[in-house]
Amino acid sequence: MLRRLLGRPELGAVVGAAAVFLFFSLAADSFLRASSLSTVLYSASTLGIMAVPVALLMIGGEFDLSAGVMVTTSALVSSMFSYQMTANVWVGVLVSLLVTLALGFFNGYMLTRTKLPSFIITLGTFLMLTGLNLGFTKLITGTVSTKSIADMEGFPSAQALFASQWTLGPVTLKVTVLWWAALVALATWILLRTRAGNWIFAVGGGADAARAVGVPVVRTRIGLYMGVALCAWISGQHILFSYDVVQSGEGVGNEFLYIIAAVIGGCLMTGGYGSAIGAAVGALIFGMTSNGIVYAQWNPDWFKFFLGAMLLLAALLNAWVRKRAEAK
């Protein structure tokens, strides 16, 4: 059992999460309040929805630097299509789904066809989407934000699916927590119980060797990028139906937070190792840290320092755990 435990990639993240929880429980009196824990869960879930597919992509040996702005693109497409076409908002939601999946397919297809590093491919997509988000929004609306769609047909039902919340006494549970839990369960099942999961690990461990034993490398990579796009669509719709307007400049830089959460959760930068549960724990650590600093009444300017320190410590701990597991 000890060997099996040491072999789990999320072990370091779980230890780190327990330490962070204990630390802020002692440093901030308000951290253990039910309302505070609700806020922590919400922050973790909004990051975790994207950290899970990014973790699968990293296990497959690739990166996606366009994931952050793709979230904003999906929200912008849904909002502007619904408003300009004066259609039911569900039409815009479905159009946004098709556009976002097409973007994921584009990333995967370009990667497999050009043989360029995923860093270059997705960096190009990131820059193009950043420009398109701002350019099209200003062209269509005349400003850097979309028009309100709160009074359009279908908005209440879409809001219930993507941005609802329930209050149970002092606890407020938002629907993103349920989306997050469902995605973690689905991703874990895919990795550990399906042939596609074996393909992901094989491609991340060595694409040429995987191809030699019959693994569909091209389909696997394209599927991973489309998985990232699907979750970007979910996150984008949550943003839209939470605030009913979208700022075109949002999302820039969030792709690094997704990667950080995956790395803290045990994913290797070289691929072939990691777990969806670890990425979820990494997102939880992010949520506890970002809110714990506020509850402790520290200067939030130090947040990036703590985030960088956690990244380094998690990487070192994960490397130590992996070496111990291999030695056993």
KEPA-155952 format. One line per 2 residues: number of its first residue (from 1); for each residue y, z, x of C-alpha. Coordinates in steps of 0.5 Angstrom, whole numbers. Layout:
// KEPA-155952
NUM> Y:Z:X  ...
END
This chain:
// KEPA-155952
1> 0:0:0  5:2:6
3> 3:-5:9  5:-9:2
5> 11:-5:1  14:-7:8
7> 12:-14:7  17:-14:1
9> 23:-18:2  27:-13:-2
11> 25:-7:1  32:-6:5
13> 36:-8:-1  33:-3:-5
15> 34:3:1  41:0:1
17> 42:1:-6  40:8:-6
19> 44:10:0  51:6:-4
21> 49:10:-10  48:16:-7
23> 55:15:-3  59:14:-9
25> 56:19:-13  59:24:-8
27> 65:21:-6  68:19:-13
29> 67:24:-19  68:19:-24
31> 62:14:-21  57:17:-25
33> 60:17:-32  57:12:-37
35> 63:8:-38  63:7:-30
37> 56:5:-30  57:0:-35
39> 63:-3:-31  58:-3:-25
41> 53:-7:-29  58:-12:-32
43> 60:-14:-25  53:-14:-22
45> 51:-18:-27  57:-24:-27
47> 55:-24:-19  47:-24:-20
49> 47:-29:-25  49:-34:-20
51> 46:-30:-14  39:-31:-17
53> 38:-39:-17  42:-39:-10
55> 37:-34:-7  31:-39:-9
57> 35:-45:-6  36:-41:0
59> 28:-39:0  28:-47:0
61> 32:-47:6  38:-50:3
63> 45:-48:1  50:-50:-4
65> 57:-49:-2  60:-52:-9
67> 57:-46:-13  63:-43:-14
69> 67:-48:-17  62:-51:-21
71> 62:-45:-25  70:-47:-26
73> 68:-54:-27  63:-53:-33
75> 68:-48:-36  74:-53:-36
77> 69:-59:-38  67:-55:-44
79> 74:-53:-46  78:-59:-45
81> 72:-64:-49  72:-59:-55
83> 80:-59:-55  82:-66:-54
85> 76:-69:-58  78:-64:-64
87> 70:-63:-64  66:-57:-65
89> 66:-52:-59  58:-53:-59
91> 59:-61:-57  63:-59:-51
93> 58:-54:-49  53:-59:-49
95> 57:-64:-46  59:-59:-40
97> 51:-57:-39  50:-65:-38
99> 55:-66:-33  54:-59:-29
101> 46:-61:-29  49:-68:-26
103> 53:-65:-21  46:-61:-19
105> 42:-67:-19  48:-71:-15
107> 47:-65:-9  40:-65:-9
109> 39:-73:-9  45:-74:-4
111> 41:-69:1  34:-72:0
113> 37:-79:1  42:-78:6
115> 38:-73:10  45:-70:12
117> 45:-62:12  46:-59:6
119> 52:-55:9  56:-62:9
121> 53:-65:2  55:-59:-2
123> 62:-58:2  64:-65:0
125> 62:-63:-7  66:-57:-6
127> 72:-60:-4  72:-66:-9
129> 71:-61:-15  76:-57:-13
131> 81:-63:-13  78:-65:-20
133> 79:-59:-23  86:-58:-21
135> 88:-66:-22  84:-67:-29
137> 87:-60:-32  94:-62:-30
139> 93:-69:-32  90:-67:-39
141> 94:-61:-41  100:-61:-36
143> 99:-54:-33  94:-51:-29
145> 90:-48:-35  87:-50:-41
147> 89:-49:-48  86:-44:-53
149> 80:-46:-57  79:-39:-60
151> 81:-42:-67  76:-48:-67
153> 70:-49:-71  63:-46:-67
155> 67:-41:-63  65:-34:-66
157> 57:-37:-65  58:-39:-58
159> 62:-33:-56  56:-29:-59
161> 51:-32:-54  55:-32:-48
163> 60:-27:-48  58:-21:-54
165> 58:-14:-52  55:-8:-56
167> 57:-1:-55  53:5:-56
169> 57:11:-55  60:11:-48
171> 56:5:-46  58:-2:-47
173> 53:-7:-45  55:-14:-44
175> 51:-20:-46  51:-22:-38
177> 47:-16:-37  41:-19:-41
179> 42:-26:-38  42:-23:-31
181> 35:-19:-33  32:-25:-36
183> 34:-30:-30  31:-25:-25
185> 24:-24:-29  24:-32:-30
187> 25:-33:-22  20:-28:-20
189> 15:-31:-25  16:-38:-22
191> 16:-35:-15  10:-31:-15
193> 6:-34:-21  7:-41:-21
195> 5:-47:-16  13:-49:-16
197> 14:-42:-13  9:-44:-7
199> 13:-51:-6  19:-47:-6
201> 16:-42:0  13:-48:3
203> 19:-53:3  23:-47:6
205> 18:-45:11  18:-53:14
207> 19:-59:10  15:-64:14
209> 9:-59:14  10:-58:6
211> 10:-66:5  4:-67:10
213> 0:-62:5  2:-66:-1
215> 8:-62:-3  13:-66:-7
217> 19:-64:-3  24:-68:-6
219> 23:-66:-13  23:-59:-11
221> 30:-59:-7  33:-63:-13
223> 30:-58:-18  33:-52:-14
225> 40:-55:-14  39:-56:-22
227> 37:-49:-22  44:-47:-19
229> 47:-52:-24  44:-49:-30
231> 46:-42:-28  53:-44:-26
233> 54:-47:-33  52:-40:-36
235> 57:-37:-32  62:-42:-34
237> 61:-41:-41  61:-34:-41
239> 68:-34:-37  71:-39:-43
241> 68:-35:-49  71:-29:-46
243> 78:-31:-45  78:-37:-49
245> 82:-41:-43  80:-43:-36
247> 85:-43:-30  83:-49:-26
249> 83:-45:-19  78:-40:-21
251> 71:-40:-17  74:-42:-10
253> 70:-37:-5  65:-34:-10
255> 60:-38:-7  60:-34:-1
257> 59:-28:-5  53:-31:-8
259> 50:-32:-1  52:-25:1
261> 48:-22:-5  42:-26:-3
263> 42:-25:4  43:-17:3
265> 37:-18:-2  33:-20:4
267> 33:-28:4  33:-31:11
269> 38:-36:13  33:-40:16
271> 29:-41:9  22:-39:7
273> 23:-32:6  26:-28:0
275> 26:-26:-7  30:-26:-14
277> 29:-19:-15  32:-18:-8
279> 38:-22:-10  39:-18:-16
281> 39:-12:-12  44:-15:-7
283> 49:-16:-13  48:-9:-16
285> 50:-7:-9  56:-11:-9
287> 58:-8:-16  57:-1:-14
289> 61:-2:-8  67:-6:-11
291> 68:-1:-17  66:5:-13
293> 72:4:-8  76:4:-14
295> 73:10:-17  74:14:-10
297> 81:12:-11  81:8:-4
299> 85:2:-2  82:-4:-5
301> 84:-8:1  78:-5:5
303> 73:-8:0  72:-14:5
305> 71:-10:11  65:-6:7
307> 62:-12:4  62:-15:11
309> 59:-9:14  54:-8:9
311> 52:-16:10  51:-14:18
313> 47:-8:16  43:-11:11
315> 41:-17:15  39:-12:21
317> 35:-8:16  32:-14:13
319> 30:-16:20  27:-10:22
321> 23:-9:16  20:-16:17
323> 18:-15:24  14:-9:22
325> 11:-13:16  9:-18:21
327> 7:-13:26  2:-10:21
END
